[in-house]
Amino acid sequence: MVPRVTVILINYNGAAIQDVIHQSVEAVRHQTYADWELVLVDDGSTDGSDALLASLADGDQVRFASTRGGHRGVGAARNAGIGLSRGCEYLAFVDNDAIPAADWLAKVVDRMDEDPRYGACASRVMFYERPDVINSLGSVLNELAHGTGVGMHQLAAYYRPVNDVMYATGNGMVLRRSALDAVGWFDEGFRFYGHDDSDIGIRLRNAGYRIVQQPEAVLFHLHSTSKREPGMAFWDQRNRVRFALKHYGWRELLWFVRHDLPPHLNRLALPPYVRAWLSASLNQAGSLWRYRWHNRRLGPFIARYQRFYSREHRYVRWPDNRACARQVFPLKELRMGENEEEYLYQGWYNRERWHDEWIRWATPVASLRVAFPQPVHQLEARLILHPALDSLQLTLSAYRWGEPKVEAQCSCLVEQRRQTLMERPPQVRSDQVVSATARRIAPLPTPGTSGMVDLTIPLELPAGEFLLVWQTSEHLTEDGFVPRVIGLGLSELRSG
């Protein structure tokens, strides 16, 4: 019987994460959606993980394939899986370091069944070690063809889904088979990982298909060592250049070089940059230049996709992706520049000096992981609003660690250009456990000082481990290729 869905898992040198590969295969086997087959593809591994994949195949519902001629890259690996697939409607892709939730296939199939114009669907990929933080829900490029995940480093509970994404991230991507056949399979000129997914997404969009999200379809992503091998920086660069060569108009390519070249004008960076251009233009050159010729009348690429470069959707410089707050520390006094990494969870940019004090800018939603050894009645924070903001509504919510329910919440208005900070009563729902009383808040500093605000936040909490979530009503989006989205700045925090 022909299955509706073929799941394709690709692997390269995954021996170090063989337990994750086992979990991934078992997760596919136990999907709530039953009409599937699984193709395991090895891309010329040299660490024995090809034998591992072959041993997991049963010759029927789970089969094994490999790329011919050794390691040929992610595009070739995906095509090898497609060539062996029997799925008549959808092709779903999983990396060797991702574990899908039990209802992943059911959710993406439901989404794709909604409209035949959906050419691809992006799953919600979560960080394996931070399962409440988004890795991607689709992806987007900036004008220099750097790509990043939509919703990356945001708490899933606070993310607001969008209707369309620029392209579906390769890990967790689901394609409509008829749409893929119409635009052509993956470009094998994209090597290793990167831009194979953006290329297929743009080709689908050029053919009139839409690319959507499915926030309810979840995978957990452990970034494996197979993507950190020596030379990956070169291939990332090279694939980005190939994407520009393939899709940008000639005038856009001149603009691209003018803005992309300057950082590489030194003796260390220039030789690999030149090699990236040569490799990108010569490898699989026939398919590259045929594509340009056949699509020469599409018009300027950046102009056609301008809405994805707008502030609402554009590529944004994300906060630190370091593994902060792995352990829970008692919150006595947090001071930026001294011990803040013990507490940061998500949503904080690198520290910087503001007058004579260290601060970290926070996104509109940012969080800290803390422990209270004894009950807490208030938090004392030293913070700053960006000078471009007059005021914002600041809401602090406390969640017991690992639980979705709000334990306590307090909200107040912070104004930058008045003598005192105006108070607002806590904004809560009836099902939230909150005990907070209004109190007078310290006045703003006089003009000419650093602009720091000392804020007392009433928040009644029992002893325990908590996730403190700062949420602002207003934010500033900086201009540039990689802007930041800034909600507030924090310098100090104490419990009382």
C-alpha positions as CSV (number, residue, x, y, z in Angstrom):
1,M,0.0,0.0,0.0
2,V,1.4,3.4,-1.0
3,P,1.9,5.7,2.1
4,R,0.8,9.4,2.0
5,V,4.0,10.6,3.8
6,T,7.6,9.7,3.4
7,V,9.8,10.8,6.3
8,I,13.5,11.3,5.3
9,L,16.1,11.3,8.0
10,I,19.6,12.3,6.8
11,N,22.8,11.5,8.6
12,Y,26.5,12.4,8.3
13,N,29.0,11.2,10.9
14,G,26.5,10.9,13.6
15,A,28.2,8.2,15.7
16,A,28.6,10.5,18.6
17,I,24.8,11.0,18.9
18,Q,23.7,7.4,18.0
19,D,21.4,7.4,21.1
20,V,19.6,10.5,19.6
21,I,19.4,8.8,16.2
22,H,17.8,5.7,17.9
23,Q,15.3,8.0,19.7
24,S,14.5,9.8,16.5
25,V,13.7,6.6,14.6
26,E,11.7,5.3,17.5
27,A,9.8,8.6,17.7
28,V,8.8,8.2,14.0
29,R,7.8,4.6,14.5
30,H,5.4,5.6,17.3
31,Q,3.7,8.6,15.6
32,T,0.0,8.9,16.1
33,Y,-0.4,9.4,12.4
34,A,0.1,5.9,10.8
35,D,0.2,6.4,7.1
36,W,4.0,6.9,6.7
37,E,7.3,5.3,5.7
38,L,10.8,6.2,6.8
39,V,13.9,6.4,4.6
40,L,17.2,6.6,6.4
41,V,19.9,8.3,4.3
42,D,23.6,8.3,5.0
43,D,25.7,10.9,3.3
44,G,29.1,9.2,3.1
45,S,29.8,8.9,6.8
46,T,33.3,7.8,7.9
47,D,32.6,7.1,11.5
48,G,30.5,3.9,11.2
49,S,27.2,5.6,11.6
50,D,26.2,4.4,8.1
51,A,26.1,0.9,9.5
52,L,24.0,2.1,12.4
53,L,21.4,3.5,10.0
54,A,21.4,0.3,7.9
55,S,20.8,-1.8,11.0
56,L,17.7,0.3,11.9
57,A,16.0,-0.4,8.5
58,D,13.6,-3.3,8.2
59,G,13.3,-3.3,4.4
60,D,9.6,-2.4,4.4
61,Q,8.4,0.6,6.3
62,V,11.9,1.7,7.3
63,R,14.4,1.6,4.5
64,F,18.1,2.6,4.0
65,A,19.7,4.7,1.3
66,S,23.1,6.3,0.8
67,T,24.6,9.0,-1.4
68,R,26.8,7.7,-4.2
69,G,30.5,8.7,-4.3
70,G,30.9,9.5,-0.6
71,H,30.0,12.7,1.2
72,R,28.2,14.9,-1.2
73,G,26.2,17.3,0.9
74,V,22.7,17.8,2.2
75,G,21.1,18.4,-1.2
76,A,22.3,15.1,-2.5
77,A,21.3,13.3,0.6
78,R,17.8,14.7,0.4
79,N,17.5,13.7,-3.2
80,A,18.7,10.2,-2.4
81,G,15.9,9.9,0.0
82,I,13.3,11.3,-2.4
83,G,14.5,8.8,-5.1
84,L,13.7,5.9,-2.8
85,S,10.5,7.3,-1.4
86,R,7.0,6.1,-2.2
87,G,5.1,8.8,-0.3
88,C,2.5,10.0,-2.8
89,E,1.5,13.4,-1.1
90,Y,4.1,14.7,1.3
91,L,7.8,14.5,2.1
92,A,8.9,15.3,5.6
93,F,12.6,15.8,6.6
94,V,14.3,15.2,9.9
95,D,17.9,15.8,10.8
96,N,19.9,13.1,12.6
97,D,19.9,15.2,15.8
98,A,16.1,15.9,16.1
99,I,13.4,14.0,17.9
100,P,9.8,14.6,16.8
101,A,6.9,14.7,19.2
102,A,4.4,11.8,18.9
103,D,1.8,13.9,17.1
104,W,4.3,15.8,14.8
105,L,3.2,14.1,11.6
106,A,-0.5,14.3,12.4
107,K,-0.2,18.1,13.0
108,V,1.8,18.9,9.8
109,V,-0.4,16.7,7.6
110,D,-3.5,18.5,9.0
111,R,-1.9,21.8,8.2
112,M,-0.9,20.9,4.6
113,D,-4.3,19.3,4.0
114,E,-5.9,22.7,4.6
115,D,-5.0,24.2,1.2
116,P,-3.4,22.7,-2.0
117,R,-1.5,26.0,-2.4
118,Y,0.6,25.2,0.6
119,G,3.9,24.0,-0.9
120,A,5.8,23.6,2.4
121,C,5.2,23.7,6.1
122,A,7.6,24.6,8.8
123,S,7.5,22.7,12.1
124,R,8.2,24.2,15.5
125,V,11.8,23.1,16.3
126,M,12.8,23.5,20.0
127,F,16.2,23.4,21.6
128,Y,16.8,19.9,23.0
129,E,18.3,21.3,26.2
130,R,15.8,24.1,26.5
131,P,12.5,22.5,25.4
132,D,10.5,25.7,26.1
133,V,12.7,27.9,23.8
134,I,12.2,28.0,20.1
135,N,15.0,27.1,17.7
136,S,13.0,27.9,14.6
137,L,9.5,28.0,13.2
138,G,10.5,28.5,9.6
139,S,13.4,30.8,8.6
140,V,14.1,34.1,7.0
141,L,17.1,35.7,5.2
142,N,18.4,39.3,5.3
143,E,19.6,41.2,2.3
144,L,23.1,39.6,2.5
145,A,21.5,36.1,2.4
146,H,22.3,35.3,6.0
147,G,19.6,33.0,7.4
148,T,18.1,32.5,10.8
149,G,15.1,30.8,12.5
150,V,11.8,32.6,12.9
151,G,11.0,33.0,16.6
152,M,14.6,31.9,17.5
153,H,15.4,32.2,21.2
154,Q,11.8,33.1,22.1
155,L,9.8,31.4,24.8
156,A,7.2,29.3,23.0
157,A,4.5,30.3,25.4
158,Y,4.9,34.0,24.3
159,Y,5.5,33.5,20.6
160,R,2.8,34.9,18.2
161,P,2.5,32.8,15.0
162,V,2.6,34.4,11.6
163,N,0.7,33.4,8.5
164,D,3.6,33.0,6.1
165,V,7.3,32.4,6.5
166,M,10.0,33.1,3.9
167,Y,11.0,29.4,3.8
168,A,10.6,26.2,5.9
169,T,13.7,25.3,7.9
170,G,15.2,22.0,6.6
171,N,14.9,20.2,9.9
172,G,11.2,19.5,10.3
173,M,10.3,20.8,6.8
174,V,7.3,19.1,5.0
175,L,7.0,19.5,1.2
176,R,4.0,18.8,-1.0
177,R,5.4,16.2,-3.4
178,S,3.6,17.5,-6.5
179,A,5.0,21.0,-5.8
180,L,8.5,19.7,-5.5
181,D,8.2,17.7,-8.7
182,A,7.0,20.9,-10.4
183,V,9.9,23.1,-9.3
184,G,12.6,20.4,-9.3
185,W,14.4,18.5,-6.6
186,F,17.1,19.9,-4.3
187,D,20.1,21.7,-5.8
188,E,23.1,19.5,-5.1
189,G,25.4,22.5,-5.5
190,F,24.6,23.4,-1.9
191,R,27.0,21.4,0.2
192,F,26.9,20.4,3.9
193,Y,24.1,22.2,5.7
194,G,22.7,25.6,4.6
195,H,20.6,27.2,1.9
196,D,19.4,24.0,0.4
197,D,16.1,24.8,2.3
198,S,16.1,28.5,1.4
199,D,16.7,27.7,-2.3
200,I,13.8,25.2,-2.4
201,G,11.6,27.6,-0.5
202,I,12.2,30.5,-2.9
203,R,11.6,28.2,-5.9
204,L,8.3,27.1,-4.4
205,R,7.3,30.8,-3.8
206,N,8.4,31.7,-7.4
207,A,6.0,29.0,-8.6
208,G,3.1,30.5,-6.6
209,Y,3.0,28.3,-3.6
210,R,2.7,29.5,0.0
211,I,4.9,28.4,2.9
212,V,3.3,28.3,6.3
213,Q,4.0,27.4,10.0
214,Q,2.5,24.7,12.1
215,P,3.3,25.7,15.7
216,E,1.7,22.6,17.1
217,A,4.1,20.2,15.2
218,V,7.1,20.0,17.5
219,L,10.6,18.6,17.2
220,F,13.4,18.8,19.8
221,H,16.8,19.7,18.2
222,L,20.2,18.7,19.6
223,H,22.8,20.6,17.6
224,S,25.2,17.7,16.7
225,T,28.9,17.5,16.1
226,S,28.3,16.6,12.4
227,K,27.6,20.3,11.8
228,R,30.7,21.6,13.7
229,E,33.4,19.9,11.7
230,P,36.4,21.9,10.4
231,G,35.6,23.8,7.3
232,M,31.9,24.4,8.1
233,A,32.4,28.2,8.2
234,F,33.7,28.1,4.6
235,W,30.7,26.0,3.4
236,D,28.3,28.3,5.2
237,Q,29.9,31.2,3.3
238,R,30.0,29.4,0.0
239,N,26.4,28.3,0.2
240,R,25.3,31.9,0.9
241,V,27.2,33.1,-2.1
242,R,25.7,30.4,-4.3
243,F,22.2,31.5,-3.2
244,A,23.0,35.1,-4.2
245,L,24.4,34.0,-7.5
246,K,21.4,31.9,-8.2
247,H,18.6,34.2,-7.2
248,Y,19.8,37.8,-7.2
249,G,19.7,40.0,-10.2
250,W,22.9,41.3,-11.7
251,R,22.5,44.8,-10.1
252,E,21.7,43.2,-6.8
253,L,24.8,41.0,-7.1
254,L,26.9,44.2,-7.5
255,W,25.2,45.7,-4.4
256,F,25.8,42.4,-2.6
257,V,29.5,42.4,-3.3
258,R,29.8,46.1,-2.3
259,H,28.3,45.4,1.1
260,D,29.6,41.9,1.7
261,L,33.2,42.3,0.7
262,P,34.6,45.0,3.1
263,P,34.7,42.8,6.2
264,H,36.8,40.2,4.3
265,L,39.4,42.7,3.0
266,N,42.3,41.3,5.1
267,R,44.9,38.7,4.5
268,L,43.2,36.0,6.6
269,A,39.6,36.4,5.4
270,L,40.1,37.3,1.7
271,P,41.5,34.0,0.4
272,P,38.6,31.8,1.7
273,Y,36.1,34.4,0.6
274,V,37.5,34.3,-3.0
275,R,37.5,30.5,-2.9
276,A,33.9,30.6,-1.7
277,W,32.9,32.6,-4.8
278,L,34.9,30.3,-7.2
279,S,33.4,27.1,-5.6
280,A,29.9,28.5,-5.6
281,S,30.0,29.5,-9.2
282,L,31.8,26.4,-10.6
283,N,30.3,23.5,-8.7
284,Q,27.1,22.2,-10.4
285,A,27.6,25.2,-12.7
286,G,25.2,24.0,-15.4
287,S,22.2,23.9,-13.1
288,L,23.1,27.2,-11.6
289,W,23.4,29.2,-14.8
290,R,20.4,27.4,-16.4
291,Y,18.3,28.5,-13.5
292,R,19.4,32.1,-13.9
293,W,18.6,32.0,-17.6
294,H,15.2,30.5,-17.3
295,N,14.2,32.9,-14.5
296,R,15.8,36.0,-15.8
297,R,12.4,37.8,-16.1
298,L,11.3,37.4,-12.5
299,G,12.7,40.8,-11.5
300,P,14.9,41.9,-8.6
301,F,14.9,39.4,-5.8
302,I,15.0,41.8,-2.8
303,A,12.2,43.9,-4.2
304,R,10.0,40.8,-4.6
305,Y,10.6,39.7,-1.1
306,Q,10.6,43.1,0.5
307,R,8.0,42.3,3.1
308,F,10.3,39.7,4.7
309,Y,12.9,42.5,5.1
310,S,10.4,44.7,7.0
311,R,10.8,45.3,10.8
312,E,8.0,42.8,11.6
313,H,9.5,39.9,9.8
314,R,13.2,40.7,9.1
315,Y,16.3,38.8,10.2
316,V,17.2,40.1,13.7
317,R,20.4,39.8,15.7
318,W,19.4,37.4,18.4
319,P,20.6,37.4,22.0
320,D,23.3,35.2,23.4
321,N,23.0,31.5,22.5
322,R,25.3,30.4,25.3
323,A,24.2,27.8,27.7
324,C,23.3,30.2,30.5
325,A,21.3,29.3,33.6
326,R,22.0,25.6,33.5
327,Q,21.7,25.5,37.3
328,V,19.4,27.3,39.6
329,F,21.1,29.8,41.9
330,P,19.5,31.6,44.9
331,L,18.7,35.1,43.9
332,K,20.2,37.5,46.4
333,E,21.8,40.1,44.2
334,L,22.3,39.9,40.5
335,R,24.7,42.4,39.1
336,M,25.5,42.7,35.3
337,G,29.2,42.3,34.7
338,E,29.7,40.1,37.7
339,N,27.4,37.1,38.0
340,E,24.5,37.5,35.6
341,E,25.2,34.4,33.5
342,E,24.2,32.3,36.4
343,Y,20.7,33.6,36.0
344,L,20.1,34.5,32.3
345,Y,17.7,32.1,30.5
346,Q,16.7,33.7,27.2
347,G,16.2,37.1,25.7
348,W,19.4,39.0,26.7
349,Y,22.0,40.6,24.5
350,N,25.7,40.8,25.3
351,R,26.5,43.2,28.2
352,E,27.6,46.7,27.4
353,R,28.6,49.8,29.3
354,W,26.0,52.5,29.8
355,H,27.7,55.5,31.3
356,D,29.5,54.0,34.3
357,E,27.4,50.8,34.7
358,W,27.1,47.5,33.0
359,I,23.7,46.6,31.5
360,R,22.2,44.0,29.3
361,W,19.5,45.0,26.8
362,A,16.5,42.6,26.8
363,T,14.2,41.7,24.0
364,P,10.4,42.5,24.6
365,V,10.2,39.1,26.4
366,A,13.2,38.0,28.4
367,S,13.6,35.6,31.4
368,L,15.8,34.7,34.3
369,R,16.0,31.4,36.1
370,V,16.2,31.8,39.9
371,A,15.7,30.1,43.2
372,F,14.2,31.7,46.3
373,P,15.3,29.9,49.5
374,Q,12.6,31.8,51.5
375,P,9.4,33.6,50.6
376,V,9.7,36.8,48.6
377,H,7.7,39.9,49.0
378,Q,9.3,42.2,46.5
379,L,12.0,42.5,43.8
380,E,14.2,45.5,43.5
381,A,15.5,46.2,40.0
382,R,17.8,48.8,38.5
383,L,16.9,49.2,34.9
384,I,16.9,51.7,32.0
385,L,14.6,52.4,29.0
386,H,16.2,53.0,25.7
387,P,16.4,56.8,25.1
388,A,14.2,56.4,22.0
389,L,11.3,55.1,24.3
390,D,9.2,57.5,26.3
391,S,7.4,54.8,28.4
392,L,6.4,51.2,28.5
393,Q,4.2,48.9,30.4
394,L,6.4,46.4,32.2
395,T,4.9,43.1,33.3
396,L,6.9,40.6,35.5
397,S,5.5,37.1,35.6
398,A,6.8,34.3,37.8
399,Y,6.4,30.6,36.8
400,R,7.4,27.7,38.9
401,W,10.3,26.1,37.1
402,G,9.0,23.5,34.6
403,E,5.3,24.4,35.0
404,P,3.2,26.5,32.5
405,K,1.0,28.2,35.1
406,V,1.7,31.8,36.3
407,E,2.4,31.8,40.0
408,A,2.4,35.6,40.4
409,Q,2.4,38.6,38.1
410,C,2.8,42.4,38.6
411,S,2.5,45.1,36.0
412,C,3.5,48.8,36.2
413,L,4.0,51.8,33.8
414,V,7.6,53.0,33.5
415,E,7.9,56.5,32.0
416,Q,11.2,58.0,31.0
417,R,10.4,61.8,30.9
418,R,8.4,62.4,34.1
419,Q,9.5,63.1,37.7
420,T,7.9,60.0,39.1
421,L,7.0,56.6,37.9
422,M,3.2,56.1,37.7
423,E,1.9,52.9,39.1
424,R,-0.6,50.4,37.7
425,P,-2.4,47.7,39.6
426,P,-1.5,44.1,38.8
427,Q,-3.1,42.8,35.6
428,V,-4.1,39.2,36.3
429,R,-6.6,36.6,35.4
430,S,-8.9,35.0,37.9
431,D,-7.0,31.7,37.7
432,Q,-3.7,33.2,38.7
433,V,-2.4,33.1,42.2
434,V,-1.3,36.7,42.9
435,S,-0.7,38.7,46.0
436,A,0.7,42.1,45.3
437,T,0.0,45.5,46.7
438,A,0.5,48.9,45.1
439,R,3.3,51.0,46.6
440,R,5.2,54.2,45.8
441,I,8.0,53.7,43.2
442,A,11.2,55.7,43.3
443,P,11.4,58.9,41.2
444,L,13.5,59.1,38.0
445,P,17.1,60.4,38.3
446,T,17.7,64.0,37.6
447,P,18.8,65.1,34.1
448,G,22.4,64.5,33.4
449,T,22.8,61.3,35.3
450,S,23.0,57.8,33.8
451,G,19.3,57.5,33.4
452,M,19.0,54.4,35.6
453,V,15.6,53.8,37.3
454,D,15.4,52.0,40.7
455,L,12.2,50.1,40.7
456,T,10.5,48.2,43.5
457,I,8.2,45.5,42.3
458,P,5.7,43.9,44.8
459,L,5.6,40.2,44.1
460,E,4.5,37.7,46.7
461,L,6.1,34.3,46.1
462,P,6.8,31.2,48.2
463,A,10.2,29.6,48.4
464,G,11.1,27.5,45.3
465,E,12.6,27.6,41.8
466,F,11.1,30.1,39.3
467,L,11.3,31.4,35.8
468,L,10.9,35.2,36.0
469,V,9.6,36.6,32.6
470,W,10.0,40.3,31.8
471,Q,7.5,41.5,29.2
472,T,7.3,45.0,27.8
473,S,4.6,46.6,25.8
474,E,6.9,48.8,23.7
475,H,10.2,48.1,22.1
476,L,12.8,49.6,19.7
477,T,14.0,47.9,16.5
478,E,17.3,49.1,15.4
479,D,18.0,49.6,11.7
480,G,20.7,47.7,9.7
481,F,21.3,44.3,8.3
482,V,21.2,42.7,11.7
483,P,19.1,44.9,14.0
484,R,18.3,44.3,17.6
485,V,14.8,44.4,19.2
486,I,15.2,46.1,22.5
487,G,12.6,46.2,25.3
488,L,14.5,47.4,28.3
489,G,17.9,47.3,29.9
490,L,18.7,45.7,33.3
491,S,21.6,46.5,35.6
492,E,20.8,44.9,39.0
493,L,18.1,42.8,40.6
494,R,17.7,41.9,44.3
495,S,15.1,39.9,46.2
496,G,13.5,41.1,49.4
